Amino acid sequence: MKLFDLFSTKKSFRFVESVDKLLNNVDTALIIFKDGIRCYLYNDTEGFAENLSTMAKLEGEAGALRREIENSLYSRGTLIRYRGDIMRLLERFDHIFTILSNDLIQFEIEAPNVPQELKKEFMKLADLATTAVETSIPGTKAYFTEPDKVSETTHRVYFYEKEAVKLAQSIKRTVFHDMQHLKLSEKFHLRYFALHIEDLSTAAVKVAEQLSVMAIKRSL
């Protein structure tokens, strides 16, 4: 039985629905993350606090959904061939949630001083990194419903990841080469936060790579 056939039955509807909810949860978290970065950069402390609270709630919901999906995987013997790959895919998204949550928490704890001239650049970096993840979501959904369309979306992830890396490097170069008024500790601090936002796009590539492997296996 092909994977598409496995997930096209009535019995599998709840499983696919849970996966869909998890991915929608990730999509919402990306929006909250971007708004959280914006609120921090432009001193909207109330909005930033709301973002932190919402992110914690979303992370809890995602954990519950993942456990539900895992239970479904282990209760269905017909999925044993695909179980490991699907679990690894879920782990990739779990790692993305960890980055989203931890990055906002670190902004709150460490309170980096982002110079005015870099705020737009940091906002653009957050936009590119989250877009890399966003473009992996349709491909993941397609794996369970329209597997032939997986490759149509995953290649976009690599584009946005490269753009995020280039911008992060540009920010770091500007900080260390052009901002002589900053202390070395401040430069390291800014590099740290640019790197951690950039890591989100790297995590998106891990999803795309896993999907590509899964799509190849499905075609065999």
C-alpha positions in Angstrom: 0.0 0.0 0.0 1.4 3.4 -1.0 1.7 6.2 1.6 -0.9 8.3 -0.2 -3.4 5.4 0.1 -2.6 5.0 3.8 -3.5 8.6 4.5 -6.5 8.8 2.2 -8.7 6.5 4.3 -11.4 7.7 6.8 -9.5 6.1 9.6 -6.5 8.3 8.8 -8.4 11.5 8.6 -7.8 12.3 12.3 -4.1 11.7 12.0 -3.7 14.0 9.0 -5.9 16.5 10.8 -3.6 16.5 13.8 -0.6 17.0 11.5 -2.3 19.9 9.8 -3.1 21.5 13.2 0.5 21.1 14.3 1.7 22.8 11.1 -0.8 25.6 11.5 0.5 26.0 15.0 4.0 26.4 13.7 2.8 29.0 11.1 1.1 31.0 13.9 4.2 30.8 16.0 6.2 32.3 13.1 3.9 35.3 13.0 4.2 35.7 16.8 7.9 35.5 16.6 8.2 38.2 13.9 5.9 40.5 15.8 7.8 39.8 19.0 11.1 40.9 17.3 9.3 44.0 16.0 7.9 44.8 19.4 11.3 44.4 21.0 13.1 46.5 18.4 10.6 49.4 18.6 10.1 49.3 22.4 6.6 48.0 22.5 7.0 46.3 25.9 3.4 45.4 26.3 3.2 43.8 22.9 6.4 41.9 23.5 5.1 40.5 26.8 2.0 39.3 25.0 4.1 37.7 22.3 6.1 35.8 25.0 2.9 34.6 26.6 1.3 33.5 23.3 4.5 31.7 22.2 4.5 29.7 25.5 0.9 28.7 24.9 1.5 27.7 21.3 4.6 25.7 22.3 2.4 23.8 24.9 -0.3 23.1 22.3 2.4 21.9 19.8 3.7 19.5 22.4 0.3 18.0 23.0 -0.3 17.6 19.2 3.0 16.0 18.7 2.3 13.4 21.4 -1.1 12.7 19.8 0.5 12.2 16.4 3.2 9.9 17.9 0.6 7.8 19.6 -1.2 7.4 16.3 2.0 6.4 14.6 2.7 3.7 17.2 -0.9 2.4 17.3 -1.0 1.7 13.5 1.1 -1.2 12.3 0.6 -0.2 8.7 2.8 2.9 9.3 5.8 1.0 10.6 7.7 1.5 7.4 7.3 5.3 7.5 7.2 5.8 11.3 10.9 6.7 11.7 10.9 9.3 8.9 7.7 11.0 10.2 9.1 11.1 13.7 12.3 12.7 12.4 10.2 15.3 10.5 8.3 16.1 13.7 11.6 16.5 15.6 12.7 19.0 13.0 9.6 21.1 13.7 10.0 20.7 17.4 13.5 22.1 17.0 12.0 25.1 15.1 9.6 25.7 18.0 12.5 25.6 20.4 14.4 28.2 18.4 11.4 30.5 18.2 10.6 30.3 21.9 14.2 30.5 23.1 15.1 33.5 20.9 12.3 35.6 22.2 13.1 34.6 25.8 16.8 35.5 25.2 15.7 38.9 23.9 13.7 39.4 27.1 16.5 38.2 29.4 19.6 39.8 27.8 18.0 42.9 26.4 20.5 43.5 23.6 21.0 47.1 22.5 20.3 47.2 18.8 21.5 50.4 17.2 18.8 52.3 15.3 20.5 51.9 12.0 20.4 48.1 12.4 16.8 47.7 13.4 15.4 47.4 9.9 18.1 44.9 9.1 17.3 42.7 12.1 13.6 42.9 11.2 14.4 41.9 7.6 16.5 39.0 8.9 13.6 37.8 11.0 11.3 38.0 8.0 13.7 36.0 5.8 14.3 33.3 8.4 10.6 32.9 9.2 9.7 32.8 5.5 12.2 29.9 5.0 10.2 27.9 7.6 6.8 29.1 6.1 7.7 27.7 2.7 8.5 24.3 4.2 4.9 24.0 5.5 3.1 23.5 2.2 5.6 20.8 1.2 5.1 19.0 4.5 1.3 19.0 4.1 1.6 17.8 0.6 3.6 14.8 1.7 0.5 13.5 3.4 -2.1 14.5 0.8 -0.5 15.3 -2.5 3.0 13.7 -2.3 3.9 14.5 -5.9 3.9 18.2 -5.0 6.5 18.0 -2.2 9.4 19.1 -4.5 7.4 22.1 -5.8 7.8 24.0 -2.5 11.0 22.7 -0.8 13.4 24.3 -3.2 12.1 27.7 -2.0 13.4 27.0 1.5 17.0 26.9 0.2 16.5 30.3 -1.5 15.3 32.1 1.7 17.9 30.3 3.8 20.7 31.6 1.5 19.3 35.1 1.7 19.0 35.0 5.5 22.7 33.8 5.7 23.8 36.6 3.4 22.0 39.2 5.5 23.2 37.9 8.8 26.8 38.0 7.5 26.2 41.6 6.3 24.9 42.6 9.8 27.9 41.0 11.5 30.3 42.6 9.1 28.7 46.0 9.7 28.8 45.6 13.4 32.5 44.6 13.6 33.9 46.8 10.7 31.8 49.9 10.8 30.5 50.5 14.3 33.6 51.6 16.1 31.6 53.3 18.8 30.3 50.0 20.1 32.2 48.1 22.8 33.5 44.7 21.8 31.1 43.0 24.2 28.2 44.9 22.4 29.4 43.7 19.1 29.5 40.1 20.3 26.0 40.5 21.7 24.6 41.7 18.3 26.5 38.9 16.5 25.0 36.4 18.9 21.4 37.5 18.2 21.9 37.7 14.4 23.3 34.2 14.5 20.3 32.8 16.5 17.8 34.3 14.1 19.8 33.0 11.2 19.6 29.5 12.8 15.9 29.5 12.2 16.5 29.3 8.4 19.0 26.5 8.9 16.4 24.6 10.8 14.0 25.1 7.8 16.6 23.5 5.5 16.7 20.5 7.8 13.0 20.1 7.3 13.4 20.4 3.5 16.2 17.8 3.5 14.1 15.4 5.5 11.1 15.9 3.2 13.3 15.3 0.2 14.5 12.0 1.6 11.0 11.0 2.5 9.7 11.8 -1.0 12.4 9.7 -2.6 11.6 6.8 -0.3 7.9 7.1 -1.1 8.7 6.9 -4.8 10.6 3.6 -4.5 
